[in-house]
Amino acid sequence: IISMTGNTDMLIENFKNIIKYQTDLLLIQCKKNRIQIIGKNLKLEQYNKEEVKINGIILEIKFL
């Protein structure tokens, strides 16, 4: 489940793990695919085994 508020906040639920975390790139493994988030000043605002909340300027989202 992916929820967004504008282009600055994103909540991803039921993910497996975070593969790559940089301030301009985030790669998240889900059950069936990966989500690539490209942006500026990306931060993990909340992170636990069930959900991750991302804050920053989100420019692009790709499903790989």
SEFI-75304 format. One record per atom (N, C-alpha, C): residue in one letter; atom name; z, y negated, x negated. Coordinates in steps of 0.05 Angstrom, whole numbers. Example, Ala and Ser with C-alpha at 12.3 -4.5 7.8 and 13.67 -1.06 7.14 Angstrom:
residues 2
[node "a" "N" [156 114 -264]]
[node "a" "CA" [156 90 -246]]
[node "a" "C" [156 66 -264]]
[node "s" "N" [142 45 -257]]
[node "s" "CA" [143 21 -273]]
[node "s" "C" [157 -1 -258]]
end
This chain:
residues 64
[node "i" "N" [0 23 -17]]
[node "i" "CA" [0 0 0]]
[node "i" "C" [0 -25 -18]]
[node "i" "N" [-18 -43 -13]]
[node "i" "CA" [-21 -68 -28]]
[node "i" "C" [-18 -91 -9]]
[node "s" "N" [0 -109 -15]]
[node "s" "CA" [4 -134 1]]
[node "s" "C" [1 -158 -18]]
[node "m" "N" [-13 -178 -8]]
[node "m" "CA" [-16 -203 -24]]
[node "m" "C" [-9 -227 -8]]
[node "t" "N" [2 -247 -22]]
[node "t" "CA" [7 -273 -11]]
[node "t" "C" [-10 -293 -28]]
[node "g" "N" [-31 -303 -16]]
[node "g" "CA" [-49 -320 -32]]
[node "g" "C" [-60 -306 -56]]
[node "n" "N" [-63 -320 -78]]
[node "n" "CA" [-72 -307 -102]]
[node "n" "C" [-50 -308 -124]]
[node "t" "N" [-25 -310 -115]]
[node "t" "CA" [-3 -313 -134]]
[node "t" "C" [18 -290 -133]]
[node "d" "N" [19 -276 -111]]
[node "d" "CA" [39 -254 -108]]
[node "d" "C" [26 -229 -97]]
[node "m" "N" [33 -207 -109]]
[node "m" "CA" [22 -181 -101]]
[node "m" "C" [44 -160 -102]]
[node "l" "N" [46 -143 -81]]
[node "l" "CA" [65 -122 -80]]
[node "l" "C" [49 -96 -77]]
[node "i" "N" [54 -77 -95]]
[node "i" "CA" [41 -51 -95]]
[node "i" "C" [63 -30 -91]]
[node "e" "N" [60 -14 -70]]
[node "e" "CA" [80 7 -64]]
[node "e" "C" [67 35 -69]]
[node "n" "N" [84 54 -75]]
[node "n" "CA" [76 82 -79]]
[node "n" "C" [56 85 -102]]
[node "f" "N" [62 73 -124]]
[node "f" "CA" [45 77 -148]]
[node "f" "C" [58 97 -166]]
[node "k" "N" [43 107 -186]]
[node "k" "CA" [54 127 -204]]
[node "k" "C" [66 114 -229]]
[node "n" "N" [51 98 -243]]
[node "n" "CA" [61 84 -267]]
[node "n" "C" [44 61 -275]]
[node "i" "N" [54 45 -294]]
[node "i" "CA" [40 23 -305]]
[node "i" "C" [28 32 -332]]
[node "i" "N" [2 31 -334]]
[node "i" "CA" [-12 40 -358]]
[node "i" "C" [-13 18 -379]]
[node "k" "N" [-19 -6 -370]]
[node "k" "CA" [-22 -29 -389]]
[node "k" "C" [-10 -54 -376]]
[node "y" "N" [5 -69 -392]]
[node "y" "CA" [17 -94 -381]]
[node "y" "C" [14 -115 -402]]
[node "q" "N" [-2 -135 -396]]
[node "q" "CA" [-6 -159 -412]]
[node "q" "C" [-5 -183 -393]]
[node "t" "N" [-2 -207 -404]]
[node "t" "CA" [-1 -231 -386]]
[node "t" "C" [-27 -237 -372]]
[node "d" "N" [-49 -225 -382]]
[node "d" "CA" [-75 -230 -369]]
[node "d" "C" [-88 -204 -358]]
[node "l" "N" [-75 -181 -361]]
[node "l" "CA" [-86 -156 -352]]
[node "l" "C" [-64 -136 -345]]
[node "l" "N" [-67 -124 -322]]
[node "l" "CA" [-48 -104 -313]]
[node "l" "C" [-64 -80 -302]]
[node "l" "N" [-57 -56 -312]]
[node "l" "CA" [-71 -32 -303]]
[node "l" "C" [-50 -13 -292]]
[node "i" "N" [-53 -6 -266]]
[node "i" "CA" [-33 10 -252]]
[node "i" "C" [-46 36 -242]]
[node "q" "N" [-33 59 -248]]
[node "q" "CA" [-42 85 -239]]
[node "q" "C" [-30 90 -211]]
[node "c" "N" [-48 96 -192]]
[node "c" "CA" [-39 105 -165]]
[node "c" "C" [-45 134 -162]]
[node "k" "N" [-41 145 -139]]
[node "k" "CA" [-46 174 -135]]
[node "k" "C" [-75 182 -140]]
[node "k" "N" [-94 167 -128]]
[node "k" "CA" [-122 175 -130]]
[node "k" "C" [-139 157 -148]]
[node "n" "N" [-130 133 -154]]
[node "n" "CA" [-146 115 -171]]
[node "n" "C" [-128 97 -187]]
[node "r" "N" [-140 79 -202]]
[node "r" "CA" [-126 59 -217]]
[node "r" "C" [-133 31 -206]]
[node "i" "N" [-114 13 -208]]
[node "i" "CA" [-118 -14 -200]]
[node "i" "C" [-117 -32 -225]]
[node "q" "N" [-138 -47 -229]]
[node "q" "CA" [-138 -66 -252]]
[node "q" "C" [-136 -94 -241]]
[node "i" "N" [-116 -109 -250]]
[node "i" "CA" [-111 -136 -241]]
[node "i" "C" [-115 -155 -265]]
[node "i" "N" [-133 -174 -262]]
[node "i" "CA" [-139 -194 -283]]
[node "i" "C" [-129 -221 -273]]
[node "g" "N" [-115 -235 -290]]
[node "g" "CA" [-105 -261 -282]]
[node "g" "C" [-93 -277 -305]]
[node "k" "N" [-76 -296 -298]]
[node "k" "CA" [-63 -313 -318]]
[node "k" "C" [-33 -313 -313]]
[node "n" "N" [-18 -312 -334]]
[node "n" "CA" [11 -312 -332]]
[node "n" "C" [22 -291 -313]]
[node "l" "N" [11 -267 -315]]
[node "l" "CA" [21 -245 -297]]
[node "l" "C" [48 -236 -307]]
[node "k" "N" [66 -233 -288]]
[node "k" "CA" [94 -224 -294]]
[node "k" "C" [102 -202 -274]]
[node "l" "N" [117 -183 -283]]
[node "l" "CA" [129 -163 -265]]
[node "l" "C" [155 -175 -254]]
[node "e" "N" [154 -185 -230]]
[node "e" "CA" [177 -198 -218]]
[node "e" "C" [198 -178 -209]]
[node "q" "N" [188 -155 -199]]
[node "q" "CA" [205 -133 -190]]
[node "q" "C" [192 -107 -197]]
[node "y" "N" [207 -88 -208]]
[node "y" "CA" [195 -63 -216]]
[node "y" "C" [215 -41 -213]]
[node "n" "N" [209 -21 -197]]
[node "n" "CA" [225 3 -195]]
[node "n" "C" [207 27 -189]]
[node "k" "N" [217 50 -184]]
[node "k" "CA" [200 74 -181]]
[node "k" "C" [184 74 -156]]
[node "e" "N" [190 57 -137]]
[node "e" "CA" [176 57 -111]]
[node "e" "C" [156 34 -109]]
[node "e" "N" [161 11 -122]]
[node "e" "CA" [143 -12 -118]]
[node "e" "C" [144 -30 -143]]
[node "v" "N" [123 -46 -145]]
[node "v" "CA" [121 -66 -166]]
[node "v" "C" [111 -92 -153]]
[node "k" "N" [125 -114 -159]]
[node "k" "CA" [117 -140 -149]]
[node "k" "C" [107 -157 -173]]
[node "i" "N" [83 -167 -170]]
[node "i" "CA" [70 -182 -191]]
[node "i" "C" [68 -211 -183]]
[node "n" "N" [73 -229 -202]]
[node "n" "CA" [72 -257 -197]]
[node "n" "C" [54 -269 -219]]
[node "g" "N" [38 -289 -212]]
[node "g" "CA" [20 -303 -230]]
[node "g" "C" [-5 -310 -215]]
[node "i" "N" [-24 -320 -230]]
[node "i" "CA" [-50 -327 -218]]
[node "i" "C" [-68 -303 -219]]
[node "i" "N" [-74 -290 -196]]
[node "i" "CA" [-90 -266 -195]]
[node "i" "C" [-119 -275 -191]]
[node "l" "N" [-136 -268 -210]]
[node "l" "CA" [-164 -276 -209]]
[node "l" "C" [-183 -254 -199]]
[node "e" "N" [-176 -229 -205]]
[node "e" "CA" [-194 -207 -199]]
[node "e" "C" [-178 -181 -195]]
[node "i" "N" [-186 -165 -176]]
[node "i" "CA" [-174 -139 -171]]
[node "i" "C" [-197 -118 -170]]
[node "k" "N" [-194 -97 -186]]
[node "k" "CA" [-215 -76 -187]]
[node "k" "C" [-201 -49 -182]]
[node "f" "N" [-214 -32 -166]]
[node "f" "CA" [-206 -5 -162]]
[node "f" "C" [-223 13 -180]]
[node "l" "N" [-211 27 -198]]
[node "l" "CA" [-226 44 -218]]
[node "l" "C" [-223 73 -211]]
end
